[in-house]
Amino acid sequence: MIAREVERWGETIGRSIDPSELEPLNQTLVEMAQGVSATAYLAALERMQNWARGVAAWFAGFDVLLLPTVPEPAFELGRSPAS
């Protein structure tokens, strides 16, 4: 995705973007993407979509997934944290 965005911006500004103009992480991601074939990309996309379908199927029997949002136990029912 990053590699395509860099190409797209190059098209927008009318010149190719040199890798030295990118931040180090983006430069690394572009270099990694250049070594991935279209078939390998599509295979990875298929695996990702299959996983997502599995997650969606698991959620089919549930309305909501509740997760803790703070690393502390909840306060006792009937008592507010201020008391």
C-alpha positions, 0 to 999 in steps of 0.5 A: 500500500505504501509503495502504491501511495508513493507512486501515486504521489509521484504521479500527482507531483509529476516526478518520481519520488526518490527513496531518500526523500521518505522517512526510514520506515516508509522507505523500508516498506517500499523496498519490501513491497518491491520484492512481492509479486502480484500472485504473492500479494493476492495469495496474502489477500486471500488468506486475510479475507478468509481469516476475516470471514472466520471472525465474522462467522464467529461473531454471528452468534453474538451481539457485542464483545465486551473487553476490559478498558482499564488495567484495574478490576471493576468497582463493586456493584452499588458503590461508586468509585468516589465513595 
